[in-house]
Amino acid sequence: MAVHEVTTFYNMYNQQPVGRFKLNVCTNLPCQLRGGAHALEHLARRLGVEVGGTTADGLFTLQPASAWAPARTRR
């Protein structure tokens, strides 16, 4: 149970196979105010996967992340 709690809390631990590259998009409140949800939806559409899914070629996995700051913002 303790291992399960840790692996579900931290997004750097994987419970299932993931793509070669993990794209973590910030989804906490400050990021939401800066368009985090829009960025996550845009990437999902462009990659053709659902959030949490991996592309058919196994290259990218798209995941929401609550502990990351936005990497890029638009003014």
N, CA, C, O and CB atoms as a CASP TS submission, in Angstrom:
PFRMAT TS
TARGET T0000
AUTHOR 0000-0000-0000
METHOD Language model
MODEL 1
PARENT N/A
ATOM      1  N   MET     1       0.822  -1.189   0.000  1.00  0.00           N
ATOM      2  CA  MET     1       0.000   0.000   0.000  1.00  0.00           C
ATOM      3  C   MET     1       0.866   1.252   0.000  1.00  0.00           C
ATOM      4  O   MET     1       0.557   2.219  -0.696  1.00  0.00           O
ATOM      5  CB  MET     1      -0.935  -0.002   1.199  1.00  0.00           C
ATOM      6  N   ALA     2       1.941   1.241   0.770  1.00  0.00           N
ATOM      7  CA  ALA     2       2.817   2.416   0.838  1.00  0.00           C
ATOM      8  C   ALA     2       3.440   2.717  -0.521  1.00  0.00           C
ATOM      9  O   ALA     2       3.556   3.880  -0.906  1.00  0.00           O
ATOM     10  CB  ALA     2       3.920   2.203   1.885  1.00  0.00           C
ATOM     11  N   VAL     3       3.841   1.677  -1.251  1.00  0.00           N
ATOM     12  CA  VAL     3       4.417   1.875  -2.593  1.00  0.00           C
ATOM     13  C   VAL     3       3.368   2.455  -3.522  1.00  0.00           C
ATOM     14  O   VAL     3       3.664   3.366  -4.295  1.00  0.00           O
ATOM     15  CB  VAL     3       4.966   0.542  -3.170  1.00  0.00           C
ATOM     16  N   HIS     4       2.156   1.947  -3.461  1.00  0.00           N
ATOM     17  CA  HIS     4       1.068   2.460  -4.296  1.00  0.00           C
ATOM     18  C   HIS     4       0.810   3.940  -4.003  1.00  0.00           C
ATOM     19  O   HIS     4       0.607   4.727  -4.927  1.00  0.00           O
ATOM     20  CB  HIS     4      -0.218   1.641  -4.067  1.00  0.00           C
ATOM     21  N   GLU     5       0.818   4.315  -2.740  1.00  0.00           N
ATOM     22  CA  GLU     5       0.600   5.719  -2.371  1.00  0.00           C
ATOM     23  C   GLU     5       1.674   6.616  -2.964  1.00  0.00           C
ATOM     24  O   GLU     5       1.371   7.706  -3.451  1.00  0.00           O
ATOM     25  CB  GLU     5       0.573   5.875  -0.847  1.00  0.00           C
ATOM     26  N   VAL     6       2.904   6.178  -2.930  1.00  0.00           N
ATOM     27  CA  VAL     6       4.001   6.988  -3.477  1.00  0.00           C
ATOM     28  C   VAL     6       3.895   7.084  -4.997  1.00  0.00           C
ATOM     29  O   VAL     6       4.042   8.168  -5.560  1.00  0.00           O
ATOM     30  CB  VAL     6       5.367   6.392  -3.078  1.00  0.00           C
ATOM     31  N   THR     7       3.642   5.958  -5.663  1.00  0.00           N
ATOM     32  CA  THR     7       3.609   5.975  -7.128  1.00  0.00           C
ATOM     33  C   THR     7       2.410   6.743  -7.671  1.00  0.00           C
ATOM     34  O   THR     7       2.474   7.257  -8.788  1.00  0.00           O
ATOM     35  CB  THR     7       3.587   4.556  -7.664  1.00  0.00           C
ATOM     36  N   THR     8       1.339   6.834  -6.927  1.00  0.00           N
ATOM     37  CA  THR     8       0.197   7.606  -7.400  1.00  0.00           C
ATOM     38  C   THR     8       0.322   9.085  -7.056  1.00  0.00           C
ATOM     39  O   THR     8      -0.343   9.915  -7.676  1.00  0.00           O
ATOM     40  CB  THR     8      -1.082   7.051  -6.814  1.00  0.00           C
ATOM     41  N   PHE     9       1.153   9.430  -6.089  1.00  0.00           N
ATOM     42  CA  PHE     9       1.312  10.826  -5.698  1.00  0.00           C
ATOM     43  C   PHE     9       2.316  11.548  -6.597  1.00  0.00           C
ATOM     44  O   PHE     9       2.063  12.677  -7.018  1.00  0.00           O
ATOM     45  CB  PHE     9       1.756  10.916  -4.240  1.00  0.00           C
ATOM     46  N   TYR    10       3.437  10.919  -6.892  1.00  0.00           N
ATOM     47  CA  TYR    10       4.491  11.540  -7.698  1.00  0.00           C
ATOM     48  C   TYR    10       4.374  11.095  -9.146  1.00  0.00           C
ATOM     49  O   TYR    10       4.276   9.902  -9.431  1.00  0.00           O
ATOM     50  CB  TYR    10       5.885  11.190  -7.142  1.00  0.00           C
ATOM     51  N   ASN    11       4.387  12.063 -10.064  1.00  0.00           N
ATOM     52  CA  ASN    11       4.204  11.708 -11.471  1.00  0.00           C
ATOM     53  C   ASN    11       5.484  11.232 -12.154  1.00  0.00           C
ATOM     54  O   ASN    11       5.453  10.898 -13.338  1.00  0.00           O
ATOM     55  CB  ASN    11       3.657  12.886 -12.216  1.00  0.00           C
ATOM     56  N   MET    12       6.604  11.193 -11.439  1.00  0.00           N
ATOM     57  CA  MET    12       7.815  10.674 -12.074  1.00  0.00           C
ATOM     58  C   MET    12       7.869   9.143 -12.009  1.00  0.00           C
ATOM     59  O   MET    12       8.710   8.530 -12.666  1.00  0.00           O
ATOM     60  CB  MET    12       9.060  11.273 -11.405  1.00  0.00           C
ATOM     61  N   TYR    13       6.989   8.528 -11.232  1.00  0.00           N
ATOM     62  CA  TYR    13       6.897   7.066 -11.169  1.00  0.00           C
ATOM     63  C   TYR    13       5.763   6.618 -12.068  1.00  0.00           C
ATOM     64  O   TYR    13       4.675   7.192 -12.042  1.00  0.00           O
ATOM     65  CB  TYR    13       6.676   6.569  -9.706  1.00  0.00           C
ATOM     66  N   ASN    14       6.017   5.598 -12.858  1.00  0.00           N
ATOM     67  CA  ASN    14       5.022   5.112 -13.813  1.00  0.00           C
ATOM     68  C   ASN    14       4.461   3.784 -13.359  1.00  0.00           C
ATOM     69  O   ASN    14       5.207   2.901 -12.934  1.00  0.00           O
ATOM     70  CB  ASN    14       5.628   4.979 -15.212  1.00  0.00           C
ATOM     71  N   GLN    15       3.151   3.638 -13.448  1.00  0.00           N
ATOM     72  CA  GLN    15       2.501   2.377 -13.115  1.00  0.00           C
ATOM     73  C   GLN    15       2.218   1.565 -14.370  1.00  0.00           C
ATOM     74  O   GLN    15       1.920   0.373 -14.288  1.00  0.00           O
ATOM     75  CB  GLN    15       1.205   2.630 -12.347  1.00  0.00           C
ATOM     76  N   GLN    16       2.311   2.202 -15.523  1.00  0.00           N
ATOM     77  CA  GLN    16       2.079   1.547 -16.804  1.00  0.00           C
ATOM     78  C   GLN    16       3.171   1.995 -17.756  1.00  0.00           C
ATOM     79  O   GLN    16       3.815   3.015 -17.513  1.00  0.00           O
ATOM     80  CB  GLN    16       0.659   1.877 -17.373  1.00  0.00           C
ATOM     81  N   PRO    17       3.396   1.250 -18.844  1.00  0.00           N
ATOM     82  CA  PRO    17       4.406   1.678 -19.825  1.00  0.00           C
ATOM     83  C   PRO    17       4.064   3.057 -20.389  1.00  0.00           C
ATOM     84  O   PRO    17       2.898   3.372 -20.627  1.00  0.00           O
ATOM     85  CB  PRO    17       4.517   0.648 -20.974  1.00  0.00           C
ATOM     86  N   VAL    18       5.086   3.863 -20.594  1.00  0.00           N
ATOM     87  CA  VAL    18       4.906   5.207 -21.150  1.00  0.00           C
ATOM     88  C   VAL    18       5.774   5.356 -22.391  1.00  0.00           C
ATOM     89  O   VAL    18       6.621   4.511 -22.680  1.00  0.00           O
ATOM     90  CB  VAL    18       5.257   6.301 -20.098  1.00  0.00           C
ATOM     91  N   GLY    19       5.549   6.450 -23.120  1.00  0.00           N
ATOM     92  CA  GLY    19       6.331   6.725 -24.308  1.00  0.00           C
ATOM     93  C   GLY    19       7.768   7.094 -23.970  1.00  0.00           C
ATOM     94  O   GLY    19       8.137   7.236 -22.804  1.00  0.00           O
ATOM     95  N   ARG    20       8.558   7.245 -25.008  1.00  0.00           N
ATOM     96  CA  ARG    20       9.962   7.622 -24.823  1.00  0.00           C
ATOM     97  C   ARG    20      10.080   8.979 -24.147  1.00  0.00           C
ATOM     98  O   ARG    20      10.984   9.204 -23.343  1.00  0.00           O
ATOM     99  CB  ARG    20      10.693   7.642 -26.167  1.00  0.00           C
ATOM    100  N   PHE    21       9.163   9.882 -24.476  1.00  0.00           N
ATOM    101  CA  PHE    21       9.148  11.219 -23.886  1.00  0.00           C
ATOM    102  C   PHE    21       7.821  11.441 -23.173  1.00  0.00           C
ATOM    103  O   PHE    21       6.759  11.193 -23.746  1.00  0.00           O
ATOM    104  CB  PHE    21       9.380  12.308 -24.968  1.00  0.00           C
ATOM    105  N   LYS    22       7.873  11.907 -21.926  1.00  0.00           N
ATOM    106  CA  LYS    22       6.666  12.245 -21.178  1.00  0.00           C
ATOM    107  C   LYS    22       6.478  13.758 -21.241  1.00  0.00           C
ATOM    108  O   LYS    22       7.360  14.518 -20.840  1.00  0.00           O
ATOM    109  CB  LYS    22       6.754  11.744 -19.693  1.00  0.00           C
ATOM    110  N   LEU    23       5.350  14.179 -21.733  1.00  0.00           N
ATOM    111  CA  LEU    23       5.009  15.597 -21.773  1.00  0.00           C
ATOM    112  C   LEU    23       4.091  15.875 -20.590  1.00  0.00           C
ATOM    113  O   LEU    23       2.928  15.474 -20.590  1.00  0.00           O
ATOM    114  CB  LEU    23       4.329  15.995 -23.138  1.00  0.00           C
ATOM    115  N   ASN    24       4.616  16.559 -19.592  1.00  0.00           N
ATOM    116  CA  ASN    24       3.836  16.909 -18.407  1.00  0.00           C
ATOM    117  C   ASN    24       3.386  18.352 -18.533  1.00  0.00           C
ATOM    118  O   ASN    24       4.213  19.256 -18.647  1.00  0.00           O
ATOM    119  CB  ASN    24       4.658  16.697 -17.101  1.00  0.00           C
ATOM    120  N   VAL    25       2.100  18.569 -18.514  1.00  0.00           N
ATOM    121  CA  VAL    25       1.539  19.915 -18.640  1.00  0.00           C
ATOM    122  C   VAL    25       0.972  20.325 -17.296  1.00  0.00           C
ATOM    123  O   VAL    25       0.150  19.619 -16.713  1.00  0.00           O
ATOM    124  CB  VAL    25       0.443  19.978 -19.749  1.00  0.00           C
ATOM    125  N   CYS    26       1.416  21.462 -16.814  1.00  0.00           N
ATOM    126  CA  CYS    26       0.985  21.975 -15.520  1.00  0.00           C
ATOM    127  C   CYS    26      -0.524  22.219 -15.522  1.00  0.00           C
ATOM    128  O   CYS    26      -1.067  22.860 -16.422  1.00  0.00           O
ATOM    129  CB  CYS    26       1.742  23.273 -15.174  1.00  0.00           C
ATOM    130  N   THR    27      -1.187  21.687 -14.484  1.00  0.00           N
ATOM    131  CA  THR    27      -2.634  21.849 -14.392  1.00  0.00           C
ATOM    132  C   THR    27      -3.081  22.379 -13.032  1.00  0.00           C
ATOM    133  O   THR    27      -4.263  22.301 -12.698  1.00  0.00           O
ATOM    134  CB  THR    27      -3.315  20.531 -14.670  1.00  0.00           C
ATOM    135  N   ASN    28      -2.144  22.921 -12.237  1.00  0.00           N
ATOM    136  CA  ASN    28      -2.569  23.487 -10.947  1.00  0.00           C
ATOM    137  C   ASN    28      -3.247  24.843 -11.190  1.00  0.00           C
ATOM    138  O   ASN    28      -3.301  25.310 -12.328  1.00  0.00           O
ATOM    139  CB  ASN    28      -1.344  23.646  -9.970  1.00  0.00           C
ATOM    140  N   LEU    29      -3.752  25.460 -10.154  1.00  0.00           N
ATOM    141  CA  LEU    29      -4.542  26.685 -10.311  1.00  0.00           C
ATOM    142  C   LEU    29      -3.800  27.814 -11.020  1.00  0.00           C
ATOM    143  O   LEU    29      -4.361  28.392 -11.951  1.00  0.00           O
ATOM    144  CB  LEU    29      -4.989  27.164  -8.967  1.00  0.00           C
ATOM    145  N   PRO    30      -2.565  28.166 -10.635  1.00  0.00           N
ATOM    146  CA  PRO    30      -1.882  29.243 -11.353  1.00  0.00           C
ATOM    147  C   PRO    30      -1.717  28.934 -12.842  1.00  0.00           C
ATOM    148  O   PRO    30      -1.832  29.826 -13.683  1.00  0.00           O
ATOM    149  CB  PRO    30      -0.521  29.499 -10.731  1.00  0.00           C
ATOM    150  N   CYS    31      -1.451  27.685 -13.157  1.00  0.00           N
ATOM    151  CA  CYS    31      -1.306  27.306 -14.566  1.00  0.00           C
ATOM    152  C   CYS    31      -2.644  27.357 -15.293  1.00  0.00           C
ATOM    153  O   CYS    31      -2.706  27.735 -16.463  1.00  0.00           O
ATOM    154  CB  CYS    31      -0.703  25.902 -14.683  1.00  0.00           C
ATOM    155  N   GLN    32      -3.709  26.979 -14.604  1.00  0.00           N
ATOM    156  CA  GLN    32      -5.039  27.072 -15.207  1.00  0.00           C
ATOM    157  C   GLN    32      -5.370  28.523 -15.563  1.00  0.00           C
ATOM    158  O   GLN    32      -5.965  28.799 -16.605  1.00  0.00           O
ATOM    159  CB  GLN    32      -6.106  26.502 -14.250  1.00  0.00           C
ATOM    160  N   LEU    33      -4.977  29.436 -14.689  1.00  0.00           N
ATOM    161  CA  LEU    33      -5.236  30.855 -14.948  1.00  0.00           C
ATOM    162  C   LEU    33      -4.429  31.382 -16.127  1.00  0.00           C
ATOM    163  O   LEU    33      -4.794  32.393 -16.727  1.00  0.00           O
ATOM    164  CB  LEU    33      -4.924  31.677 -13.710  1.00  0.00           C
ATOM    165  N   ARG    34      -3.326  30.698 -16.464  1.00  0.00           N
ATOM    166  CA  ARG    34      -2.484  31.102 -17.586  1.00  0.00           C
ATOM    167  C   ARG    34      -2.729  30.253 -18.824  1.00  0.00           C
ATOM    168  O   ARG    34      -1.961  30.338 -19.782  1.00  0.00           O
ATOM    169  CB  ARG    34      -1.027  31.022 -17.195  1.00  0.00           C
ATOM    170  N   GLY    35      -3.776  29.439 -18.829  1.00  0.00           N
ATOM    171  CA  GLY    35      -4.130  28.661 -20.012  1.00  0.00           C
ATOM    172  C   GLY    35      -3.632  27.229 -20.011  1.00  0.00           C
ATOM    173  O   GLY    35      -3.503  26.623 -21.076  1.00  0.00           O
ATOM    174  N   GLY    36      -3.352  26.678 -18.852  1.00  0.00           N
ATOM    175  CA  GLY    36      -2.853  25.310 -18.766  1.00  0.00           C
ATOM    176  C   GLY    36      -3.793  24.282 -19.365  1.00  0.00           C
ATOM    177  O   GLY    36      -3.351  23.358 -20.048  1.00  0.00           O
ATOM    178  N   ALA    37      -5.082  24.433 -19.118  1.00  0.00           N
ATOM    179  CA  ALA    37      -6.059  23.487 -19.668  1.00  0.00           C
ATOM    180  C   ALA    37      -6.091  23.571 -21.186  1.00  0.00           C
ATOM    181  O   ALA    37      -6.193  22.552 -21.870  1.00  0.00           O
ATOM    182  CB  ALA    37      -7.460  23.759 -19.094  1.00  0.00           C
ATOM    183  N   HIS    38      -6.004  24.785 -21.707  1.00  0.00           N
ATOM    184  CA  HIS    38      -5.995  24.979 -23.159  1.00  0.00           C
ATOM    185  C   HIS    38      -4.754  24.323 -23.769  1.00  0.00           C
ATOM    186  O   HIS    38      -4.850  23.671 -24.809  1.00  0.00           O
ATOM    187  CB  HIS    38      -6.036  26.490 -23.511  1.00  0.00           C
ATOM    188  N   ALA    39      -3.609  24.487 -23.140  1.00  0.00           N
ATOM    189  CA  ALA    39      -2.371  23.881 -23.635  1.00  0.00           C
ATOM    190  C   ALA    39      -2.472  22.361 -23.626  1.00  0.00           C
ATOM    191  O   ALA    39      -2.042  21.703 -24.573  1.00  0.00           O
ATOM    192  CB  ALA    39      -1.170  24.337 -22.789  1.00  0.00           C
ATOM    193  N   LEU    40      -3.034  21.805 -22.566  1.00  0.00           N
ATOM    194  CA  LEU    40      -3.185  20.354 -22.465  1.00  0.00           C
ATOM    195  C   LEU    40      -4.122  19.832 -23.557  1.00  0.00           C
ATOM    196  O   LEU    40      -3.817  18.831 -24.206  1.00  0.00           O
ATOM    197  CB  LEU    40      -3.716  19.964 -21.072  1.00  0.00           C
ATOM    198  N   GLU    41      -5.248  20.495 -23.760  1.00  0.00           N
ATOM    199  CA  GLU    41      -6.192  20.090 -24.803  1.00  0.00           C
ATOM    200  C   GLU    41      -5.583  20.221 -26.188  1.00  0.00           C
ATOM    201  O   GLU    41      -5.785  19.359 -27.043  1.00  0.00           O
ATOM    202  CB  GLU    41      -7.465  20.921 -24.719  1.00  0.00           C
ATOM    203  N   HIS    42      -4.837  21.298 -26.412  1.00  0.00           N
ATOM    204  CA  HIS    42      -4.189  21.516 -27.710  1.00  0.00           C
ATOM    205  C   HIS    42      -3.195  20.390 -28.017  1.00  0.00           C
ATOM    206  O   HIS    42      -3.192  19.845 -29.121  1.00  0.00           O
ATOM    207  CB  HIS    42      -3.468  22.883 -27.730  1.00  0.00           C
ATOM    208  N   LEU    43      -2.358  20.046 -27.041  1.00  0.00           N
ATOM    209  CA  LEU    43      -1.394  18.969 -27.245  1.00  0.00           C
ATOM    210  C   LEU    43      -2.089  17.632 -27.487  1.00  0.00           C
ATOM    211  O   LEU    43      -1.643  16.841 -28.319  1.00  0.00           O
ATOM    212  CB  LEU    43      -0.464  18.862 -26.043  1.00  0.00           C
ATOM    213  N   ALA    44      -3.167  17.380 -26.771  1.00  0.00           N
ATOM    214  CA  ALA    44      -3.908  16.130 -26.961  1.00  0.00           C
ATOM    215  C   ALA    44      -4.437  16.042 -28.389  1.00  0.00           C
ATOM    216  O   ALA    44      -4.341  14.992 -29.024  1.00  0.00           O
ATOM    217  CB  ALA    44      -5.073  16.025 -25.949  1.00  0.00           C
ATOM    218  N   ARG    45      -4.996  17.143 -28.894  1.00  0.00           N
ATOM    219  CA  ARG    45      -5.499  17.165 -30.274  1.00  0.00           C
ATOM    220  C   ARG    45      -4.361  16.969 -31.268  1.00  0.00           C
ATOM    221  O   ARG    45      -4.483  16.168 -32.196  1.00  0.00           O
ATOM    222  CB  ARG    45      -6.231  18.491 -30.564  1.00  0.00           C
ATOM    223  N   ARG    46      -3.265  17.684 -31.089  1.00  0.00           N
ATOM    224  CA  ARG    46      -2.138  17.608 -32.030  1.00  0.00           C
ATOM    225  C   ARG    46      -1.494  16.227 -32.046  1.00  0.00           C
ATOM    226  O   ARG    46      -1.073  15.744 -33.097  1.00  0.00           O
ATOM    227  CB  ARG    46      -1.090  18.654 -31.677  1.00  0.00           C
ATOM    228  N   LEU    47      -1.420  15.594 -30.880  1.00  0.00           N
ATOM    229  CA  LEU    47      -0.818  14.264 -30.811  1.00  0.00           C
ATOM    230  C   LEU    47      -1.804  13.151 -31.148  1.00  0.00           C
ATOM    231  O   LEU    47      -1.402  12.024 -31.437  1.00  0.00           O
ATOM    232  CB  LEU    47      -0.250  14.033 -29.436  1.00  0.00           C
ATOM    233  N   GLY    48      -3.091  13.471 -31.109  1.00  0.00           N
ATOM    234  CA  GLY    48      -4.115  12.471 -31.406  1.00  0.00           C
ATOM    235  C   GLY    48      -4.280  11.447 -30.296  1.00  0.00           C
ATOM    236  O   GLY    48      -4.548  10.274 -30.557  1.00  0.00           O
ATOM    237  N   VAL    49      -4.117  11.898 -29.047  1.00  0.00           N
ATOM    238  CA  VAL    49      -4.266  10.999 -27.899  1.00  0.00           C
ATOM    239  C   VAL    49      -5.140  11.658 -26.853  1.00  0.00           C
ATOM    240  O   VAL    49      -5.364  12.868 -26.886  1.00  0.00           O
ATOM    241  CB  VAL    49      -2.889  10.626 -27.296  1.00  0.00           C
ATOM    242  N   GLU    50      -5.631  10.853 -25.927  1.00  0.00           N
ATOM    243  CA  GLU    50      -6.331  11.396 -24.771  1.00  0.00           C
ATOM    244  C   GLU    50      -5.296  11.756 -23.719  1.00  0.00           C
ATOM    245  O   GLU    50      -4.170  11.259 -23.758  1.00  0.00           O
ATOM    246  CB  GLU    50      -7.379  10.383 -24.209  1.00  0.00           C
ATOM    247  N   VAL    51      -5.664  12.608 -22.790  1.00  0.00           N
ATOM    248  CA  VAL    51      -4.774  12.949 -21.686  1.00  0.00           C
ATOM    249  C   VAL    51      -4.463  11.675 -20.915  1.00  0.00           C
ATOM    250  O   VAL    51      -5.367  10.928 -20.542  1.00  0.00           O
ATOM    251  CB  VAL    51      -5.409  14.030 -20.753  1.00  0.00           C
ATOM    252  N   GLY    52      -3.195  11.436 -20.682  1.00  0.00           N
ATOM    253  CA  GLY    52      -2.753  10.211 -20.027  1.00  0.00           C
ATOM    254  C   GLY    52      -2.395   9.120 -21.024  1.00  0.00           C
ATOM    255  O   GLY    52      -1.896   8.062 -20.642  1.00  0.00           O
ATOM    256  N   GLY    53      -2.649   9.380 -22.303  1.00  0.00           N
ATOM    257  CA  GLY    53      -2.389   8.382 -23.334  1.00  0.00           C
ATOM    258  C   GLY    53      -1.022   8.523 -23.976  1.00  0.00           C
ATOM    259  O   GLY    53      -0.323   9.518 -23.784  1.00  0.00           O
ATOM    260  N   THR    54      -0.659   7.513 -24.738  1.00  0.00           N
ATOM    261  CA  THR    54       0.611   7.468 -25.448  1.00  0.00           C
ATOM    262  C   THR    54       0.325   7.401 -26.942  1.00  0.00           C
ATOM    263  O   THR    54      -0.607   6.720 -27.371  1.00  0.00           O
ATOM    264  CB  THR    54       1.475   6.254 -24.986  1.00  0.00           C
ATOM    265  N   THR    55       1.125   8.105 -27.732  1.00  0.00           N
ATOM    266  CA  THR    55       0.948   8.091 -29.181  1.00  0.00           C
ATOM    267  C   THR    55       1.146   6.685 -29.726  1.00  0.00           C
ATOM    268  O   THR    55       1.805   5.856 -29.100  1.00  0.00           O
ATOM    269  CB  THR    55       1.924   9.067 -29.857  1.00  0.00           C
ATOM    270  N   ALA    56       0.573   6.421 -30.895  1.00  0.00           N
ATOM    271  CA  ALA    56       0.629   5.087 -31.492  1.00  0.00           C
ATOM    272  C   ALA    56       2.059   4.628 -31.750  1.00  0.00           C
ATOM    273  O   ALA    56       2.346   3.432 -31.695  1.00  0.00           O
ATOM    274  CB  ALA    56      -0.154   5.067 -32.789  1.00  0.00           C
ATOM    275  N   ASP    57       2.953   5.564 -32.030  1.00  0.00           N
ATOM    276  CA  ASP    57       4.343   5.187 -32.287  1.00  0.00           C
ATOM    277  C   ASP    57       5.153   4.990 -31.008  1.00  0.00           C
ATOM    278  O   ASP    57       6.331   4.640 -31.064  1.00  0.00           O
ATOM    279  CB  ASP    57       5.006   6.236 -33.143  1.00  0.00           C
ATOM    280  N   GLY    58       4.517   5.216 -29.849  1.00  0.00           N
ATOM    281  CA  GLY    58       5.184   5.021 -28.571  1.00  0.00           C
ATOM    282  C   GLY    58       6.188   6.099 -28.220  1.00  0.00           C
ATOM    283  O   GLY    58       7.023   5.912 -27.335  1.00  0.00           O
ATOM    284  N   LEU    59       6.113   7.224 -28.908  1.00  0.00           N
ATOM    285  CA  LEU    59       7.106   8.277 -28.695  1.00  0.00           C
ATOM    286  C   LEU    59       6.726   9.215 -27.559  1.00  0.00           C
ATOM    287  O   LEU    59       7.580   9.556 -26.740  1.00  0.00           O
ATOM    288  CB  LEU    59       7.294   9.072 -29.966  1.00  0.00           C
ATOM    289  N   PHE    60       5.463   9.644 -27.485  1.00  0.00           N
ATOM    290  CA  PHE    60       5.050  10.632 -26.489  1.00  0.00           C
ATOM    291  C   PHE    60       3.920  10.114 -25.599  1.00  0.00           C
ATOM    292  O   PHE    60       3.001   9.438 -26.060  1.00  0.00           O
ATOM    293  CB  PHE    60       4.614  11.915 -27.180  1.00  0.00           C
ATOM    294  N   THR    61       4.015  10.445 -24.325  1.00  0.00           N
ATOM    295  CA  THR    61       2.928  10.243 -23.378  1.00  0.00           C
ATOM    296  C   THR    61       2.554  11.608 -22.836  1.00  0.00           C
ATOM    297  O   THR    61       3.425  12.359 -22.399  1.00  0.00           O
ATOM    298  CB  THR    61       3.330   9.254 -22.223  1.00  0.00           C
ATOM    299  N   LEU    62       1.274  11.940 -22.858  1.00  0.00           N
ATOM    300  CA  LEU    62       0.794  13.244 -22.412  1.00  0.00           C
ATOM    301  C   LEU    62       0.151  13.104 -21.046  1.00  0.00           C
ATOM    302  O   LEU    62      -0.808  12.351 -20.879  1.00  0.00           O
ATOM    303  CB  LEU    62      -0.206  13.846 -23.426  1.00  0.00           C
ATOM    304  N   GLN    63       0.684  13.837 -20.058  1.00  0.00           N
ATOM    305  CA  GLN    63       0.180  13.737 -18.694  1.00  0.00           C
ATOM    306  C   GLN    63      -0.045  15.106 -18.080  1.00  0.00           C
ATOM    307  O   GLN    63       0.737  16.030 -18.305  1.00  0.00           O
ATOM    308  CB  GLN    63       1.139  12.938 -17.837  1.00  0.00           C
ATOM    309  N   PRO    64      -1.115  15.238 -17.301  1.00  0.00           N
ATOM    310  CA  PRO    64      -1.259  16.459 -16.512  1.00  0.00           C
ATOM    311  C   PRO    64      -0.299  16.402 -15.330  1.00  0.00           C
ATOM    312  O   PRO    64       0.021  15.320 -14.838  1.00  0.00           O
ATOM    313  CB  PRO    64      -2.726  16.642 -16.025  1.00  0.00           C
ATOM    314  N   ALA    65       0.153  17.548 -14.880  1.00  0.00           N
ATOM    315  CA  ALA    65       1.055  17.606 -13.727  1.00  0.00           C
ATOM    316  C   ALA    65       0.658  18.796 -12.879  1.00  0.00           C
ATOM    317  O   ALA    65       0.419  19.882 -13.407  1.00  0.00           O
ATOM    318  CB  ALA    65       2.553  17.709 -14.169  1.00  0.00           C
ATOM    319  N   SER    66       0.584  18.608 -11.585  1.00  0.00           N
ATOM    320  CA  SER    66       0.143  19.699 -10.716  1.00  0.00           C
ATOM    321  C   SER    66       1.290  20.411 -10.012  1.00  0.00           C
ATOM    322  O   SER    66       1.075  21.444  -9.379  1.00  0.00           O
ATOM    323  CB  SER    66      -0.816  19.172  -9.692  1.00  0.00           C
ATOM    324  N   ALA    67       2.489  19.881 -10.111  1.00  0.00           N
ATOM    325  CA  ALA    67       3.605  20.475  -9.376  1.00  0.00           C
ATOM    326  C   ALA    67       4.594  21.217 -10.268  1.00  0.00           C
ATOM    327  O   ALA    67       5.659  21.627  -9.806  1.00  0.00           O
ATOM    328  CB  ALA    67       4.332  19.408  -8.616  1.00  0.00           C
ATOM    329  N   TRP    68       4.257  21.389 -11.518  1.00  0.00           N
ATOM    330  CA  TRP    68       5.181  22.044 -12.452  1.00  0.00           C
ATOM    331  C   TRP    68       4.719  23.466 -12.743  1.00  0.00           C
ATOM    332  O   TRP    68       3.520  23.744 -12.757  1.00  0.00           O
ATOM    333  CB  TRP    68       5.293  21.239 -13.768  1.00  0.00           C
ATOM    334  N   ALA    69       5.645  24.337 -12.968  1.00  0.00           N
ATOM    335  CA  ALA    69       5.342  25.695 -13.404  1.00  0.00           C
ATOM    336  C   ALA    69       5.216  25.685 -14.931  1.00  0.00           C
ATOM    337  O   ALA    69       5.749  24.787 -15.583  1.00  0.00           O
ATOM    338  CB  ALA    69       6.449  26.709 -12.928  1.00  0.00           C
ATOM    339  N   PRO    70       4.528  26.657 -15.501  1.00  0.00           N
ATOM    340  CA  PRO    70       4.420  26.691 -16.954  1.00  0.00           C
ATOM    341  C   PRO    70       5.801  26.911 -17.576  1.00  0.00           C
ATOM    342  O   PRO    70       6.580  27.746 -17.117  1.00  0.00           O
ATOM    343  CB  PRO    70       3.439  27.799 -17.401  1.00  0.00           C
ATOM    344  N   ALA    71       6.081  26.149 -18.623  1.00  0.00           N
ATOM    345  CA  ALA    71       7.373  26.275 -19.289  1.00  0.00           C
ATOM    346  C   ALA    71       7.359  27.425 -20.281  1.00  0.00           C
ATOM    347  O   ALA    71       8.404  28.013 -20.561  1.00  0.00           O
ATOM    348  CB  ALA    71       7.740  24.973 -19.997  1.00  0.00           C
ATOM    349  N   ARG    72       6.197  27.750 -20.811  1.00  0.00           N
ATOM    350  CA  ARG    72       6.113  28.811 -21.811  1.00  0.00           C
ATOM    351  C   ARG    72       4.781  29.528 -21.629  1.00  0.00           C
ATOM    352  O   ARG    72       3.737  28.898 -21.463  1.00  0.00           O
ATOM    353  CB  ARG    72       6.254  28.241 -23.265  1.00  0.00           C
ATOM    354  N   THR    73       4.835  30.828 -21.663  1.00  0.00           N
ATOM    355  CA  THR    73       3.602  31.608 -21.584  1.00  0.00           C
ATOM    356  C   THR    73       3.546  32.578 -22.747  1.00  0.00           C
ATOM    357  O   THR    73       4.574  32.904 -23.341  1.00  0.00           O
ATOM    358  CB  THR    73       3.504  32.365 -20.239  1.00  0.00           C
ATOM    359  N   ARG    74       2.378  33.028 -23.066  1.00  0.00           N
ATOM    360  CA  ARG    74       2.180  33.977 -24.148  1.00  0.00           C
ATOM    361  C   ARG    74       1.722  35.286 -23.534  1.00  0.00           C
ATOM    362  O   ARG    74       0.856  35.292 -22.659  1.00  0.00           O
ATOM    363  CB  ARG    74       1.151  33.448 -25.198  1.00  0.00           C
ATOM    364  N   ARG    75       2.288  36.385 -23.980  1.00  0.00           N
ATOM    365  CA  ARG    75       1.901  37.693 -23.449  1.00  0.00           C
ATOM    366  C   ARG    75       0.869  38.353 -24.307  1.00  0.00           C
ATOM    367  O   ARG    75       0.432  39.462 -24.003  1.00  0.00           O
ATOM    368  CB  ARG    75       3.096  38.592 -23.322  1.00  0.00           C
TER
END
